[in-house]
Structures are given as structure tokens and as C-alpha cells.
Amino acid sequence: MLLATALSGVATASAGAANITGAGSTLVAPLLQKWKEGFEPKFGIGVTYSAVGSGTGIKDITARTVTFGASDAPLTPAQAGECNGCLMIPWALTATGVGYNVPGVSRLRLTGPVLAKIYLGQITNWDNAALKKINPGVTLPNLAITPVFRSDGSGDTYAFTNYLSDVSHEWLSTKGYSTGVSFTVGTGAKGNAGVSSVVSGTSGAIGYMSAAYLIEHGIPAAEIQNAAGKYEFPNLANIENAAEYVKKVPANNELHIVDPPKKYKKAYPISTFSYAIVPKATPSPGEISKFVLYAMKEGQAFGAALDFAPIPKIVLKAGIATAKTLT
């Protein structure tokens, strides 16, 4: 079962004028709120953050309307070029969970191919034979499935569709993966908060969202089959096992841990890093560098209660080195 806790909400403006502004990922927002609360009194630097989705966060930092962007998807080559000297710093590690609202069903298993068929509109009812086969002993009702997806540019969409692309050739060939995919069935909702609200309020719904929002809203998480054939929850040990796949960090810090090989037997297959995106030449290098380093060091202590795992040492070392190059 997932850890139980309550979230304090997304980061908001501090009492005084903020010295650092950020925008982007709703996935990292609950943890960023905790970073803000610990960082501001220690350094006397205010932080304002708008949880508007990874896609908008990338656009905002590209336009330099904020000090930093936050995204759960790495910059594409085109985005990196447009951002003109932006650095990606992996500062958080968590998972995109799959929540559901099916009356009478307290435990649900899903494989990647079945999940792809649900979001392709090929499996439309909870008593479908394919679902029954992987859920022996579970009474699945004759109830229509309502897939819920992000309507805004989203790192969770990136991780979710990256996973589906790995396990379903049909998904890869017809949809692919990015922060914004053209879903043809289901209901769209803005932000993790929007998806969790629709899933909570819709009988028969299924939706992908940050693990922290599953915890906050008490939404049951499905067990997702990994490459080893094991069904796993998005819990800390499973996220950490997926991150063990990282043996080397490239120069741009772009990391992919979705659907790691079967040797990672406990891995949750939709695990993801989240990035701070900061121009190397920034108007406030001292302030933003302090904030990023705080997040990557002391700030990691806030993660466990929100289902964020510690950043692996090899990734931490690379991220800290990058943060120190800000000028």
C-alpha cells in the first residue's frame, strides 16, 4: 500500500517580495512547497512557484519570464535550442501512478499492453476478458471505463506515454510519447489536481497522476507489470529499484528510467526524474544555485512522506556539479 499523508498544497508566494520565481511541473509541486518552507527562513530568499504543468514551465523559462522552470520530461533537442543555454538539473525522483475508481475493487493489476488498449479505446468495460485474466479472484463489474488524461503539457504524460510506447508497438506507432499526446478517448483534465479530482468523482474512471496525488486524494493505485513480469506499486523501494538502472549520467543530465530491464525485479516501471531548468547565464545565479542545491541536499529529507525517493548518488553528484556552473 502507498504511504498515507496529507499534502500542504502547491507553493505560493511568500509574505514578502519573492527573489526567485518558478513555473512548471505539478508532479514536483508538493515537494517544492516543502523546499520553499525550509529554504526561505534559512536563506532569507523568497520563492514563488506556479504549478502550471511541465509544458508551460518549459515555455516560461524559454521566454525568461521566470527564474527557473520545472519539468518531469527532459528538454527535446528543439526545446533545448529554443531555451538558449538552459541547463537541466535532476532534483527529484518519484513515479507516475495509475489510479482508479471502481466500486468494490480494492486491488487491481494492469499490464502495459492492457493499459494501452484502454487508452486506445479498445478495452471499454471493466469486466473485459483481458482484465479478468490478469486479476484472478477479483470481481470486476460491468461498468464503462472512463480514461482520464492530462489536457495540458505534462511530464506525467511524457512518462506515461513513454512507458506505453515501450510495451505497445501500436501505441508507439500511432501515438508515441511527449508532454502532449493526442488522446482519442476519455476525459481531459488540467494538472495532477484536475486528473485526481475527475478520477475521484467518476465511477469507472482510470487516470495517471503523480504518486503524491494518489496519496493526498486516497485514490487506490493499480499494480503495474514491469519487465520482470512482477506487478508493483509506485512505492519508494520500487522507485529506487528503477533508478538503479542509471549507471552513467550524460553531459546534459537527461535520464530515462521508464520500463527498466527485467534484472530490476522490484522496479516500478513508470518511475521518473524531475528537473529544474535554469539558464546557465541567469540574472540571479547565487539565489537560484542556493535553492537548487538546497533541494538536492537537505530538501531530499522531505521526499519520503510524499513518495519521492532519494536521488541516487551518481545523479546527485552530476546535478550538484551542474548547479555550481550557473553564472
C-alpha positions, 0 to 999 in steps of 0.5 A: 500500500502507498504511504498515507499523508496529507499534502500542504498544497502547491507553493505560493508566494511568500509574505514578502517580495519573492527573489526567485520565481518558478513555473512548471511541473505539478508532479514536483509541486508538493515537494517544492512547497516543502523546499520553499518552507525550509529554504526561505527562513534559512536563506532569507530568499523568497520563492514563488512557484506556479504549478502550471504543468511541465509544458508551460514551465518549459515555455516560461523559462524559454521566454525568461519570464521566470527564474527557473522552470520545472519539468518531469520530461527532459528538454527535446533537442528543439526545446533545448535550442529554443531555451538558449543555454538552459541547463537541466538539473535532476532534483527529484525522483518519484513515479507516475501512478495509475489510479482508479475508481471502481466500486468494490475493487480494492486491488487491481493489476494492469499490464502495459499492453492492457493499459494501452488498449484502454487508452486506445479505446479498445478495452471499454468495460471493466469486466473485459476478458483481458482484465479478468485474466490478469486479476484472478479472484477479483470481481470486476463489474460491468461498468464503462471505463472512463480514461482520464488524461492530462489536457495540458503539457505534462511530464506525467504524460511524457512518462506515461506515454513513454512507458506505453510506447515501450510495451505497445508497438501500436501505441508507439506507432500511432501515438508515441510519447511527449508532454502532449499526446493526442488522446482519442478517448476519455476525459481531459483534465488540467494538472495532477489536481484536475486528473485526481479530482475527475478520477475521484468523482467518476465511477469507472474512471482510470487516470495517471497522476503523480504518486503524491496525488494518489496519496493526498486524494486516497485514490487506490493505485493499480499494480503495474507489470514491469519487465520482470513480469512482477506487478508493483506499486509506485512505492519508494523501494520500487522507485529506487529499484528503477533508478538503479538502472542509471549507471552513467549520467550524460553531459546534459543530465537527461535520464530515462528510467521508464520500463527498466530491464527485467534484472530490476525485479522490484522496479516500478516501471513508470518511475521518473526524474524531475528537473529544474531548468535554469539558464546557465547565464541567469540574472540571479545565479547565487539565489537560484544555485542556493535553492537548487542545491538546497533541494538536492541536499537537505530538501531530499529529507522531505521526499519520503512522506510524499513518495519521492525517493532519494536521488541516487548518488551518481545523479546527485553528484552530476546535478550538484556539479551542474548547479555550481556552473550557473553564472 
